Amino acid sequence: MASSDAGATMTQDELIWRVAGGSGDGIDSTSQNFTKALMRSGLHVFTHRHYPSRIRGGHTYVEVRARDEPVKSRGDGYNFLLALGDSFARNPQEEAYYGNEEVKPLTENLDDLREGGIIVYDTGLLEEEDLPEDFDERAEANDWHVYPIDLRSIAKEHGREVMRNTAGVGASAALLDMDLSYFEELMEERMPEDVFEANLAVLEDAYEQVEGQSTDHDITVPEGDHDTEQALLSGSNAIAFGALDEGCRFIAGYPMTPWTEVFTLMTQYLPEFGGVAEQVEDEIAAASLALGASHAGAKAMSGSSGGGFALMSEPLGLAEITETPIVLVEATRAGPSTGMPTKPEQGDLEHVLYTSQGDSCRVVFAPATVTEAYEQTRTAFELAYDYQLPAIVMYDQKLSGELRNVDADFFDREPTAGLGSTLTEEELTEAAHHASGKFQRFQHDAENGVSPRSLPGQKGGRFLASGNEHTPEGHISEDPDNRVAQMNRRLRKLDDIQEKLNDREQTHQTLYDPGEEDATYGILTYGSQQGTVEEAVDRLVADGHSVKALGVSQLMPFPEAEVTAFLESVDECLVVEMNATAQFRGLVQRELGQYGPKLASLLKYNGNPFEPAEIVDGFESAIDGQEFEHTTATLQKAAGD
């Protein structure tokens, strides 16, 4: 198992800055610039993104957490709110069906604001009569420091109203005593000269207006320093870069949140590498087109989210029976059906593992971090093309949208361009052929289950590729003995893949044990919740609990030996995942049923990822029998409790 370094538990010595507005108000770009400025100042950063499934309007926010040590997770709440208001509100009336949307970027964020926190809100959009009746009372009770500022007027004076987010950054920087040079540098890099000059005037004006106000809060920006150059990346960036570095030169897709980010990045970069990107009419066509490109000799990928991936079930099964390598990306979101399309959830695990026709023969990874997303995407391509099967990279909107800093030299890797177990024309002359001259593409007796393939047009490589069960040269066959031989051979690949992965120094499971090596209790999770679990473990260990964690990213073939060793070593284990039906716990019990009585579940499926405190509370409730206080998550005790 891989072992990750222990991180510091959360303290007050950090900034968690939340900027809130409406979709279309520039919240995402504003937060990215703020995050980059903090990173360039020497801090470690982590963002959490929340947005509605609307192009314009609707409450959206981005949370930026910064500290002088590595950050693995969003925090518990936050301590600075910049509320711009929703300038695209459908109906700014309290009696409207969805309420007064204009003021929601302020009102819907108050519950998470810590005591002693700062609130800056734009009086140019949010007037005093729009505020909740108990706003002043809550502010006093929680010792919030409130700064009403007319950001809209500042923006209009020097440019356009849309620049009020720049004014908000200037106000934030003044209240936090931040150096403006980092923001100025970023703006100059990204903006045309005339736009830059106007935004610079807005930034400086807002800073100066707030700088002169008296402040009595105790929130500061930590000081830090990076030893190496840093890159700010999301999981979507990492998946795209991993695919490119592993030689992917074809992608087909159809937009669907949150998969669209990977598709857009690949579409942007592929032409620079001599590759091809195609947007097609639907997801069946996308997966089929990528399958055809792979059959013809290109490294190819496709992907989608939820319902779009469901449409790929037919070509996914075709890839398995024709043994055509392909990499698919599945970006999970809250379902069923359209569900909550912009909210994270891990509800597609069973769908990804088992969808298609008949028995599945595929590889599935669920990376937990930016670095894992890069590495496991490369591994997915490697295994797909070595073993001639589909490999799926499964992630969620949390990993897709969150940004974190990574050492830039992590990506200094050699690219890979080979096509795995594909024969050259010279090798084909020595390969097995039928008396008719057809290449025996699907040989029964391949030692590791992999029968080498040829490409269309190669001399001596002619065979039939059919969705029906087939003979070694590809002719349709319903012979029972042939069926058993072909099915057993295809499934044998998974055993060989597991042996290959076991032999590697770097595995896809991360053991986190910052306390004792023989910890009494365990927390088990998979995919994007790993970092949050690790921060929760830090806090539990600091409070005297004997606990460790295992994050699982390899889901098929299931890493039986590693998970068994972990469960054998603990008395009880809490399984943490974002869905309502405990799908990962169910997978563990399917593979390792004898450990079922040790497993309790902590589930969250309200559209928001876990916060560390929820996991701490869930653990103490499951293991120590304390009352479970968090209403946003569900605790299911172990069988027999």
C-alpha positions as CSV (number, residue, x, y, z in Angstrom):
1,M,0.0,0.0,0.0
2,A,1.1,3.5,-0.7
3,S,1.7,5.6,2.5
4,S,0.9,9.4,2.5
5,D,2.4,11.9,4.9
6,A,0.4,13.0,7.9
7,G,-1.0,16.5,7.6
8,A,-1.7,19.0,10.3
9,T,-5.1,19.2,11.8
10,M,-7.2,22.2,11.1
11,T,-6.6,25.3,13.3
12,Q,-7.8,28.9,13.3
13,D,-4.5,29.8,11.6
14,E,-5.9,29.6,8.2
15,L,-8.0,31.6,5.8
16,I,-11.2,30.2,4.2
17,W,-12.5,32.8,1.9
18,R,-15.9,32.3,0.2
19,V,-17.0,34.4,-2.7
20,A,-20.7,34.1,-3.5
21,G,-22.9,35.5,-6.3
22,G,-25.0,34.4,-9.2
23,S,-24.0,32.2,-12.1
24,G,-22.6,34.6,-14.7
25,D,-21.2,37.0,-12.1
26,G,-17.6,35.8,-12.6
27,I,-17.4,33.9,-9.3
28,D,-15.3,31.1,-10.7
29,S,-12.7,33.3,-12.5
30,T,-12.6,35.6,-9.4
31,S,-11.9,32.7,-7.1
32,Q,-9.3,31.3,-9.4
33,N,-7.3,34.5,-9.4
34,F,-7.7,34.8,-5.6
35,T,-6.4,31.2,-5.2
36,K,-3.5,31.8,-7.5
37,A,-2.5,35.0,-5.6
38,L,-2.5,33.0,-2.4
39,M,-0.5,30.2,-3.9
40,R,2.1,32.6,-5.4
41,S,2.5,34.2,-2.0
42,G,3.8,30.8,-0.7
43,L,0.6,29.2,0.7
44,H,-1.0,25.8,0.1
45,V,-4.5,26.1,-1.3
46,F,-7.6,24.0,-1.8
47,T,-10.9,25.1,-3.4
48,H,-14.5,23.9,-3.1
49,R,-17.0,24.8,-5.8
50,H,-20.8,25.0,-5.5
51,Y,-23.0,26.0,-8.4
52,P,-26.5,25.5,-9.7
53,S,-27.5,23.8,-13.0
54,R,-28.3,27.1,-14.6
55,I,-26.2,29.1,-17.1
56,R,-27.3,32.5,-15.7
57,G,-28.4,33.3,-12.2
58,G,-28.8,31.0,-9.2
59,H,-26.7,31.1,-6.0
60,T,-23.1,29.9,-6.6
61,Y,-20.0,30.1,-4.5
62,V,-16.4,29.1,-4.4
63,E,-14.5,28.5,-1.1
64,V,-10.7,29.0,-1.0
65,R,-8.8,27.4,1.9
66,A,-5.2,28.6,2.4
67,R,-2.6,27.7,5.0
68,D,1.1,27.3,5.3
69,E,1.0,23.5,5.3
70,P,-0.5,21.1,2.7
71,V,-4.3,21.2,2.5
72,K,-6.2,18.0,1.7
73,S,-9.8,19.0,2.2
74,R,-12.4,21.7,2.5
75,G,-12.6,23.0,6.0
76,D,-15.5,23.1,8.5
77,G,-17.3,26.2,7.6
78,Y,-15.3,29.3,6.6
79,N,-14.2,32.7,8.1
80,F,-14.6,35.3,5.3
81,L,-17.6,35.9,3.1
82,L,-17.6,38.2,0.0
83,A,-21.3,38.3,-0.9
84,L,-21.8,40.0,-4.3
85,G,-25.5,39.2,-4.7
86,D,-27.1,37.6,-7.7
87,S,-27.3,40.1,-10.5
88,F,-29.2,37.6,-12.7
89,A,-31.9,36.8,-10.2
90,R,-35.1,35.6,-11.8
91,N,-37.4,37.5,-9.4
92,P,-35.9,39.6,-6.5
93,Q,-39.1,39.3,-4.5
94,E,-39.4,37.4,-1.2
95,E,-42.8,36.0,-2.2
96,A,-41.4,34.6,-5.5
97,Y,-41.5,30.8,-5.9
98,Y,-37.8,30.4,-5.2
99,G,-37.6,33.4,-2.9
100,N,-35.5,36.5,-3.4
101,E,-32.6,35.0,-5.3
102,E,-30.8,38.4,-5.4
103,V,-29.9,38.2,-1.8
104,K,-29.3,34.4,-1.5
105,P,-25.5,34.8,-1.9
106,L,-25.6,36.4,1.5
107,T,-28.5,34.7,3.3
108,E,-27.7,31.1,2.2
109,N,-24.1,31.3,3.4
110,L,-24.6,32.5,7.0
111,D,-25.1,29.1,8.6
112,D,-21.5,28.0,7.7
113,L,-19.8,31.2,8.7
114,R,-17.6,30.8,11.8
115,E,-17.8,32.9,14.9
116,G,-15.6,36.0,14.5
117,G,-15.9,35.8,10.7
118,I,-16.0,38.7,8.2
119,I,-18.8,39.6,5.9
120,V,-18.4,42.0,3.0
121,Y,-21.5,42.6,0.9
122,D,-22.3,44.8,-2.1
123,T,-24.8,47.5,-1.1
124,G,-25.0,48.5,-4.7
125,L,-27.1,45.3,-5.2
126,L,-28.1,44.2,-1.7
127,E,-30.0,47.0,0.1
128,E,-30.6,47.0,3.8
129,E,-34.2,46.2,3.5
130,D,-33.3,43.0,1.6
131,L,-31.4,41.5,4.6
132,P,-33.1,39.1,6.9
133,E,-34.8,40.6,9.9
134,D,-32.5,38.9,12.3
135,F,-29.3,39.7,10.4
136,D,-28.0,42.2,12.9
137,E,-28.9,40.0,15.8
138,R,-27.1,37.0,14.3
139,A,-24.1,39.1,13.5
140,E,-23.8,40.3,17.1
141,A,-24.4,36.9,18.6
142,N,-21.6,35.4,16.4
143,D,-19.2,38.3,16.6
144,W,-19.3,38.7,12.8
145,H,-17.6,41.8,11.4
146,V,-19.8,43.3,8.7
147,Y,-18.6,45.7,6.0
148,P,-21.3,47.0,3.7
149,I,-19.5,48.5,0.7
150,D,-20.9,49.8,-2.6
151,L,-18.8,47.7,-4.9
152,R,-21.1,48.3,-7.8
153,S,-20.5,52.1,-7.7
154,I,-16.8,51.6,-7.5
155,A,-16.9,49.3,-10.6
156,K,-19.1,51.7,-12.6
157,E,-16.9,54.7,-11.8
158,H,-13.8,53.1,-13.4
159,G,-15.3,50.7,-15.9
160,R,-18.4,48.4,-16.0
161,E,-20.6,46.9,-13.4
162,V,-19.2,43.4,-14.1
163,M,-16.0,44.6,-12.5
164,R,-17.6,44.7,-9.0
165,N,-16.0,41.3,-8.3
166,T,-12.6,43.0,-8.8
167,A,-13.8,45.6,-6.3
168,G,-14.7,42.8,-3.9
169,V,-11.2,41.3,-4.2
170,G,-9.7,44.7,-3.4
171,A,-11.9,45.1,-0.4
172,S,-11.0,41.6,0.8
173,A,-7.3,42.3,0.3
174,A,-7.5,45.5,2.4
175,L,-9.3,43.8,5.3
176,L,-6.7,41.0,5.2
177,D,-3.7,43.3,4.8
178,M,-2.7,41.4,1.6
179,D,-0.2,42.6,-0.9
180,L,-1.9,43.7,-4.1
181,S,1.1,43.0,-6.3
182,Y,0.0,39.3,-6.7
183,F,-3.4,40.3,-8.0
184,E,-2.0,43.0,-10.3
185,E,0.4,40.5,-11.8
186,L,-2.3,38.0,-12.5
187,M,-4.6,40.6,-14.0
188,E,-1.8,41.9,-16.3
189,E,-1.1,38.4,-17.5
190,R,-4.7,37.6,-18.3
191,M,-6.3,40.9,-19.5
192,P,-6.0,43.1,-22.5
193,E,-4.3,46.4,-21.7
194,D,-7.5,48.6,-21.6
195,V,-9.4,46.0,-19.5
196,F,-6.4,45.6,-17.2
197,E,-6.1,49.4,-16.6
198,A,-9.8,49.7,-15.7
199,N,-9.7,46.7,-13.4
200,L,-6.6,47.9,-11.8
201,A,-8.3,51.2,-11.0
202,V,-11.3,49.4,-9.5
203,L,-9.0,47.1,-7.4
204,E,-6.9,50.0,-6.0
205,D,-10.0,52.2,-5.3
206,A,-11.8,49.5,-3.4
207,Y,-8.6,48.7,-1.4
208,E,-8.0,52.3,-0.5
209,Q,-11.7,52.9,0.6
210,V,-11.6,49.9,2.9
211,E,-8.0,50.4,4.1
212,G,-9.0,53.5,5.9
213,Q,-11.9,51.9,7.8
214,S,-11.3,50.7,11.4
215,T,-11.0,46.9,11.7
216,D,-11.1,44.9,14.9
217,H,-11.2,41.3,13.5
218,D,-8.4,38.8,14.1
219,I,-8.5,37.0,10.7
220,T,-5.2,37.1,8.9
221,V,-3.6,35.5,5.9
222,P,-0.9,32.9,7.0
223,E,2.6,33.3,5.7
224,G,4.3,30.5,3.8
225,D,6.9,29.6,1.3
226,H,7.2,26.9,-1.5
227,D,10.4,25.0,-2.0
228,T,9.5,24.3,-5.7
229,E,7.4,25.8,-8.5
230,Q,3.7,25.1,-8.0
231,A,0.9,24.4,-10.4
232,L,-2.8,25.0,-9.7
233,L,-4.8,22.1,-11.1
234,S,-8.1,20.3,-10.8
235,G,-8.8,16.6,-11.2
236,S,-10.1,17.4,-14.7
237,N,-6.8,19.0,-15.7
238,A,-4.9,16.0,-14.3
239,I,-7.1,13.4,-16.2
240,A,-6.6,15.4,-19.5
241,F,-2.8,15.7,-19.0
242,G,-2.5,12.1,-18.0
243,A,-4.3,11.0,-21.2
244,L,-2.1,13.2,-23.4
245,D,1.1,12.0,-21.8
246,E,0.0,8.4,-22.3
247,G,-0.4,9.0,-26.0
248,C,-4.2,9.5,-26.4
249,R,-4.8,11.2,-29.7
250,F,-8.5,10.8,-30.2
251,I,-11.5,11.8,-28.2
252,A,-15.2,11.8,-29.0
253,G,-17.9,13.1,-26.7
254,Y,-21.0,15.0,-26.0
255,P,-21.2,17.8,-23.3
256,M,-22.6,16.8,-19.9
257,T,-21.7,18.3,-16.5
258,P,-19.2,17.6,-15.0
259,W,-17.5,15.5,-17.6
260,T,-17.6,18.5,-20.0
261,E,-14.4,19.9,-18.3
262,V,-12.3,16.9,-19.3
263,F,-13.8,16.9,-22.8
264,T,-13.2,20.7,-23.3
265,L,-9.6,20.4,-22.1
266,M,-8.9,17.5,-24.5
267,T,-10.6,19.3,-27.3
268,Q,-8.4,22.3,-26.7
269,Y,-5.1,20.5,-26.4
270,L,-5.3,17.5,-28.8
271,P,-4.7,19.5,-32.0
272,E,-1.4,20.6,-30.6
273,F,-0.4,17.0,-30.4
274,G,-1.7,16.1,-33.9
275,G,-4.8,14.5,-32.4
276,V,-8.5,14.7,-33.2
277,A,-11.5,15.7,-31.1
278,E,-15.0,15.2,-32.2
279,Q,-18.3,16.4,-30.6
280,V,-21.1,14.1,-31.8
281,E,-24.8,13.9,-31.5
282,D,-25.1,11.6,-28.4
283,E,-23.1,9.4,-26.1
284,I,-23.7,6.2,-28.0
285,A,-22.1,7.7,-31.0
286,A,-19.3,9.2,-28.9
287,A,-18.3,5.8,-27.4
288,S,-18.7,4.0,-30.7
289,L,-16.6,6.5,-32.6
290,A,-13.8,6.2,-30.0
291,L,-14.1,2.5,-30.2
292,G,-13.7,2.7,-34.0
293,A,-10.7,4.9,-33.7
294,S,-9.1,2.5,-31.3
295,H,-9.8,-0.5,-33.6
296,A,-8.1,1.5,-36.4
297,G,-4.9,2.0,-34.3
298,A,-5.3,5.2,-32.3
299,K,-5.2,5.6,-28.5
300,A,-8.8,6.8,-27.9
301,M,-11.1,7.8,-25.1
302,S,-14.6,9.0,-24.5
303,G,-16.7,9.7,-21.4
304,S,-19.8,11.2,-19.9
305,S,-21.7,11.6,-16.7
306,G,-24.6,9.6,-15.2
307,G,-27.3,9.2,-17.9
308,G,-24.9,9.8,-20.7
309,F,-22.7,7.0,-19.5
310,A,-25.8,4.8,-19.4
311,L,-26.1,5.2,-23.1
312,M,-22.5,3.9,-23.5
313,S,-23.5,0.5,-22.1
314,E,-23.9,-1.0,-25.5
315,P,-20.5,0.1,-27.0
316,L,-18.9,-0.8,-23.6
317,G,-20.1,-4.3,-24.0
318,L,-18.9,-4.3,-27.6
319,A,-15.4,-3.2,-26.4
320,E,-15.4,-6.1,-24.0
321,I,-16.3,-8.9,-26.4
322,T,-14.3,-7.6,-29.3
323,E,-11.4,-6.9,-26.9
324,T,-10.9,-3.4,-28.3
325,P,-9.0,-1.2,-25.9
326,I,-10.6,2.1,-24.9
327,V,-10.5,4.5,-21.9
328,L,-13.8,5.9,-20.7
329,V,-14.3,8.7,-18.1
330,E,-17.3,8.6,-15.9
331,A,-18.0,11.8,-13.9
332,T,-20.5,10.9,-11.2
333,R,-23.2,13.3,-10.0
334,A,-26.3,13.1,-7.9
335,G,-29.0,10.9,-9.5
336,P,-31.2,9.0,-10.4
337,S,-31.8,10.4,-13.9
338,T,-30.8,14.1,-14.2
339,G,-30.9,14.3,-10.4
340,M,-28.8,17.3,-9.3
341,P,-26.5,17.6,-12.2
342,T,-24.0,20.0,-10.7
343,K,-23.7,18.4,-7.3
344,P,-21.2,15.7,-6.2
345,E,-22.2,12.2,-5.3
346,Q,-20.7,8.7,-5.5
347,G,-23.9,7.0,-6.5
348,D,-22.7,5.5,-9.8
349,L,-20.3,2.9,-8.4
350,E,-22.4,-0.2,-9.2
351,H,-23.5,1.4,-12.5
352,V,-19.8,1.7,-13.6
353,L,-18.7,-1.7,-12.3
354,Y,-21.5,-3.7,-13.9
355,T,-23.3,-1.9,-16.7
356,S,-23.3,-3.6,-20.2
357,Q,-24.4,-7.0,-21.3
358,G,-23.4,-10.2,-19.5
359,D,-20.3,-10.5,-17.3
360,S,-18.0,-7.5,-17.0
361,C,-14.4,-7.6,-18.0
362,R,-13.0,-4.1,-17.4
363,V,-10.6,-2.1,-15.2
364,V,-12.0,0.7,-12.9
365,F,-10.1,3.4,-11.0
366,A,-11.5,6.1,-8.8
367,P,-8.7,8.6,-8.1
368,A,-8.7,10.6,-4.9
369,T,-6.4,13.5,-5.7
370,V,-5.0,15.5,-8.6
371,T,-1.8,13.5,-8.6
372,E,-3.8,10.2,-8.5
373,A,-6.0,11.4,-11.3
374,Y,-2.9,11.9,-13.5
375,E,-1.2,8.6,-12.5
376,Q,-4.3,6.5,-12.7
377,T,-5.4,7.9,-16.1
378,R,-2.0,6.9,-17.4
379,T,-2.3,3.4,-15.8
380,A,-5.8,3.1,-17.3
381,F,-4.5,3.6,-20.8
382,E,-1.5,1.3,-20.2
383,L,-3.8,-1.6,-19.0
384,A,-6.4,-1.0,-21.6
385,Y,-4.0,-1.3,-24.5
386,D,-1.8,-4.1,-22.9
387,Y,-4.9,-6.2,-22.0
388,Q,-7.3,-5.1,-24.8
389,L,-10.3,-4.1,-22.6
390,P,-12.1,-1.0,-21.5
391,A,-10.6,0.9,-18.6
392,I,-12.8,3.4,-16.8
393,V,-11.7,6.4,-14.7
394,M,-14.4,7.4,-12.3
395,Y,-14.5,10.7,-10.5
396,D,-17.0,13.2,-9.3
397,Q,-17.8,16.9,-9.4
398,K,-15.8,17.4,-6.2
399,L,-12.5,16.2,-7.7
400,S,-13.5,17.7,-11.1
401,G,-13.9,21.3,-9.8
402,E,-11.7,21.6,-6.8
403,L,-8.3,23.3,-7.4
404,R,-5.2,22.6,-5.4
405,N,-1.5,23.3,-5.7
406,V,0.8,20.6,-6.8
407,D,4.6,20.5,-7.3
408,A,5.0,21.3,-11.0
409,D,7.9,18.8,-11.3
410,F,5.5,16.0,-10.4
411,F,4.5,16.0,-14.1
412,D,8.1,15.6,-15.4
413,R,7.4,12.2,-16.9
414,E,8.2,10.5,-20.1
415,P,5.3,10.3,-22.6
416,T,4.2,6.9,-23.9
417,A,3.1,6.3,-27.5
418,G,2.9,2.5,-28.0
419,L,-0.2,0.5,-28.7
420,G,0.4,-2.3,-26.2
421,S,-0.2,-5.9,-27.3
422,T,-0.4,-5.0,-31.1
423,L,1.6,-7.0,-33.6
424,T,3.7,-5.6,-36.4
425,E,3.4,-7.0,-39.9
426,E,6.7,-8.9,-39.4
427,E,5.3,-10.4,-36.2
428,L,2.1,-11.3,-37.9
429,T,3.9,-13.6,-40.3
430,E,4.8,-15.8,-37.3
431,A,1.4,-15.6,-35.7
432,A,-1.4,-18.3,-35.7
433,H,-3.7,-18.3,-38.7
434,H,-6.7,-20.3,-39.7
435,A,-6.5,-22.5,-42.8
436,S,-8.6,-19.9,-44.6
437,G,-5.8,-17.3,-44.0
438,K,-7.6,-15.4,-41.3
439,F,-5.5,-14.2,-38.4
440,Q,-6.5,-16.0,-35.2
441,R,-7.2,-12.8,-33.3
442,F,-9.0,-14.5,-30.4
443,Q,-6.9,-17.6,-29.5
444,H,-8.2,-19.9,-26.8
445,D,-4.8,-20.6,-25.2
446,A,-3.4,-17.1,-24.6
447,E,-1.3,-17.5,-21.4
448,N,-2.4,-14.3,-19.6
449,G,-5.7,-14.0,-21.4
450,V,-4.3,-11.6,-24.0
451,S,-4.4,-12.7,-27.6
452,P,-2.3,-10.2,-29.6
453,R,-4.2,-8.0,-32.1
454,S,-3.7,-6.7,-35.5
455,L,-4.8,-3.4,-37.1
456,P,-6.9,-3.0,-40.2
457,G,-4.8,-2.9,-43.3
458,Q,-1.9,-4.9,-42.0
459,K,-0.7,-7.8,-44.2
460,G,-1.7,-11.1,-42.6
461,G,-3.9,-9.4,-40.0
462,R,-7.3,-10.0,-41.4
463,F,-10.0,-11.2,-38.9
464,L,-13.7,-10.6,-38.1
465,A,-14.8,-8.4,-35.2
466,S,-18.3,-9.2,-34.1
467,G,-20.5,-8.4,-31.1
468,N,-21.5,-12.1,-31.1
469,E,-19.5,-14.8,-29.4
470,H,-16.9,-16.0,-31.9
471,T,-14.2,-18.5,-32.9
472,P,-10.5,-17.6,-32.7
473,E,-10.7,-16.0,-36.1
474,G,-13.9,-14.1,-35.3
475,H,-16.7,-16.1,-37.0
476,I,-19.9,-16.2,-35.0
477,S,-20.2,-19.3,-32.8
478,E,-22.6,-20.7,-30.2
479,D,-20.5,-23.8,-29.5
480,P,-20.6,-24.4,-25.8
481,D,-16.9,-25.3,-25.5
482,N,-15.8,-22.3,-27.5
483,R,-18.0,-20.0,-25.4
484,V,-16.5,-21.3,-22.1
485,A,-12.9,-21.1,-23.5
486,Q,-13.4,-17.5,-24.8
487,M,-15.2,-16.3,-21.6
488,N,-12.6,-17.8,-19.3
489,R,-9.8,-16.4,-21.3
490,R,-11.2,-12.8,-21.2
491,L,-11.8,-13.0,-17.4
492,R,-8.3,-14.4,-16.9
493,K,-6.9,-11.0,-17.9
494,L,-8.2,-9.5,-14.6
495,D,-6.2,-12.1,-12.6
496,D,-3.0,-11.2,-14.5
497,I,-3.7,-7.4,-14.1
498,Q,-4.0,-7.9,-10.4
499,E,-0.7,-9.7,-10.3
500,K,0.9,-7.0,-12.3
501,L,-0.4,-4.3,-10.0
502,N,0.7,-6.2,-7.0
503,D,4.3,-6.3,-8.3
504,R,4.4,-2.5,-8.5
505,E,6.0,-0.4,-5.7
506,Q,3.3,2.2,-6.1
507,T,-0.2,0.8,-5.5
508,H,-3.6,2.5,-5.9
509,Q,-4.5,2.2,-2.2
510,T,-3.3,4.8,0.3
511,L,-2.8,3.7,3.9
512,Y,-2.9,6.7,6.3
513,D,-1.6,5.9,9.8
514,P,-0.4,9.0,11.5
515,G,-0.6,7.5,15.0
516,E,0.1,3.9,15.9
517,E,0.9,1.2,13.3
518,D,-1.4,-1.2,15.1
519,A,-4.4,1.2,15.4
520,T,-7.5,-0.4,16.9
521,Y,-10.1,1.2,14.5
522,G,-10.2,2.0,10.8
523,I,-11.9,4.3,8.4
524,L,-12.4,3.0,4.8
525,T,-13.2,5.2,1.9
526,Y,-12.8,5.4,-1.9
527,G,-12.2,8.2,-4.4
528,S,-12.6,11.8,-3.7
529,Q,-13.3,11.6,0.1
530,Q,-9.9,10.4,0.9
531,G,-8.3,13.7,1.8
532,T,-11.3,14.7,4.1
533,V,-11.0,11.3,5.8
534,E,-7.3,11.9,6.4
535,E,-7.9,15.2,8.0
536,A,-10.5,13.7,10.2
537,V,-8.1,10.9,11.2
538,D,-5.5,13.6,12.2
539,R,-8.1,15.2,14.5
540,L,-9.2,11.9,16.0
541,V,-5.6,10.8,16.7
542,A,-4.9,14.2,18.3
543,D,-7.9,13.6,20.6
544,G,-6.5,10.3,21.7
545,H,-8.3,7.8,19.4
546,S,-6.4,4.8,17.9
547,V,-7.5,5.0,14.3
548,K,-6.1,4.8,10.8
549,A,-7.6,5.0,7.3
550,L,-7.4,3.3,3.9
551,G,-8.3,5.1,0.7
552,V,-9.1,2.7,-2.2
553,S,-8.8,3.8,-5.8
554,Q,-8.6,0.5,-7.6
555,L,-12.1,-0.9,-7.8
556,M,-11.9,-3.5,-10.5
557,P,-10.1,-5.8,-10.2
558,F,-10.8,-5.5,-6.5
559,P,-7.6,-5.2,-4.3
560,E,-8.6,-8.1,-2.1
561,A,-5.2,-8.6,-0.4
562,E,-4.7,-5.0,0.6
563,V,-8.3,-4.4,1.9
564,T,-8.2,-7.8,3.7
565,A,-4.9,-6.8,5.5
566,F,-6.5,-3.5,6.6
567,L,-9.7,-5.0,7.9
568,E,-7.9,-7.9,9.6
569,S,-5.8,-5.3,11.5
570,V,-8.8,-3.4,13.1
571,D,-11.6,-4.2,15.4
572,E,-14.2,-2.1,13.8
573,C,-14.3,0.1,10.6
574,L,-16.3,3.0,9.4
575,V,-17.0,3.2,5.7
576,V,-17.3,6.7,4.4
577,E,-19.0,7.4,1.0
578,M,-21.3,9.9,-0.8
579,N,-24.4,7.9,-1.6
580,A,-27.6,6.7,0.0
581,T,-27.2,3.0,-0.4
582,A,-23.7,2.2,0.8
583,Q,-22.5,1.0,-2.6
584,F,-18.8,0.8,-1.6
585,R,-19.5,-1.0,1.6
586,G,-21.7,-3.4,-0.5
587,L,-18.7,-4.0,-2.8
588,V,-16.4,-4.7,0.1
589,Q,-18.9,-7.1,1.6
590,R,-19.5,-8.8,-1.8
591,E,-15.7,-9.4,-2.1
592,L,-14.9,-9.9,1.6
593,G,-18.2,-11.0,3.2
594,Q,-16.6,-12.3,6.4
595,Y,-15.8,-8.7,7.5
596,G,-19.4,-7.5,7.2
597,P,-20.0,-7.4,11.0
598,K,-17.0,-5.0,11.4
599,L,-18.4,-2.4,9.0
600,A,-20.5,0.6,9.8
601,S,-21.4,3.3,7.2
602,L,-21.3,7.0,7.2
603,L,-23.3,8.3,4.2
604,K,-23.9,11.8,2.8
605,Y,-26.1,12.5,-0.3
606,N,-27.4,16.1,0.1
607,G,-25.3,17.5,-2.8
608,N,-22.3,18.6,-0.7
609,P,-19.1,16.7,0.1
610,F,-18.2,15.7,3.6
611,E,-16.5,18.2,6.0
612,P,-13.9,16.7,8.4
613,A,-16.1,17.4,11.5
614,E,-18.9,15.2,10.1
615,I,-16.5,12.2,9.8
616,V,-15.1,12.9,13.3
617,D,-18.6,12.9,14.7
618,G,-19.6,9.8,12.7
619,F,-16.6,7.9,13.9
620,E,-17.1,8.8,17.6
621,S,-20.8,7.9,17.3
622,A,-20.2,4.5,15.5
623,I,-17.2,3.5,17.7
624,D,-17.8,5.2,21.0
625,G,-21.6,5.2,21.0
626,Q,-21.8,9.0,21.2
627,E,-24.9,10.8,19.9
628,F,-24.6,11.6,16.2
629,E,-25.2,15.4,15.9
630,H,-24.8,16.1,12.2
631,T,-28.1,16.1,10.3
632,T,-26.5,16.4,6.9
633,A,-25.1,12.8,7.0
634,T,-26.5,9.4,7.9
635,L,-24.9,6.8,10.1
636,Q,-25.7,3.1,9.7
637,K,-24.3,0.8,12.4
638,A,-22.5,-2.5,11.7
639,A,-24.6,-5.6,11.1
640,G,-25.5,-7.2,14.4
641,D,-25.2,-4.0,16.5
